Amino acid sequence: MKYLSTYILILFGSIALSAQNHADCDSALLICNKNTLVLPINDGAGNDVLEMDDANCFFNSVPANIESNSFWIRWQVAQSGTLWFIIRPFDALHDIDFVVYQLPSGNCTEKSWVRCMAAGDIGPTSPCMGPTGLLPGEIDTFGEPGCFMSLNNFLAPLELLAGEQYVLAINNFSSNTDTVSVEFCGTALLGCETEICTVLGEKSPNTLSELSIGNIFPNPVSSMQGASIPIYANRSESTIVRVADVRGQSIWEQQYLLDFGPNTLEIPTQKLRAGVYFVSVFTEKMVRTNRLVVRG
């Protein structure tokens, strides 16, 4: 998950945290909702620089997988459901890895990894660079260093049960000054929230009543096919559809005027290379982002 082109994420409801030490599991930031976080990565790795070395995606690396500049986030599940997230570093050339641990007894000394991502490469055009995290549709539980066994740096969502405790460790191997954002979504509730999240990237769940956006079809899509997004609008309005690559760079953008009733917006994938893309639909009140896989 290396090298993200500069991508400044500004989302309604995001929380910017002042610099403080959450660099160890025992001092992890405790959250109780899925609000977007903007994290100042710590200068250093806290008291235990080997806390992530027990995760198998690093293959017990030699020398040991020593944290560089880390931030830990902890939560307890209040209502069973799914959970996924995207981590977006703000600097194009920074290397971000992460591990999600379950805490069976609530004790960090007994943590057990459930998702582990160490993928990355040596250049910014690799499909293993850019935003990283957990996304629906993915099936892998770990990504090894390099970019050999997987086509991207996303892993499968978590299936959480009420009462379980988890901690997410985010490590920046290349900078002690960069900031990252973490955007959460899913049907699991974390304690002080009442609404589930089903669409990663929506600004407010209360703004969806005037527009119903379906899933991209087909997905995955052949580069020769072309894809489309079904949209039902309760009134005529303008919308913008944007396709970005995994580094956050805009590849294609088109403005549409929606008619009342059903609409089908075409996405020309014929000129896209095989890989992972993010398709965003923008209106006056909301933005929805879906992942699109283009096959060669």
Protein Blocks (a to p, Z undefined) as FASTA:
>chain_A
ZZiaddddddehiacdddddffbfklgccdfbfbdcdddddedjhjblklmmmpmkloop
acddddfbdcddddddfbgcddddddddfbfkbccdddddddfkopaklgccfbdcfbdc
fbfkbckgcjedddehiabfbdcehjfkbcbdcdcdddddehiacddddddfkbckbccd
dddedjbdchjacbdcfbghiablklmmmpccdddddddddfklopadddddfbdcdddd
ddddfkopafbdcdddddehjddddddfklpccdddddddddfkbccdddddddZZ
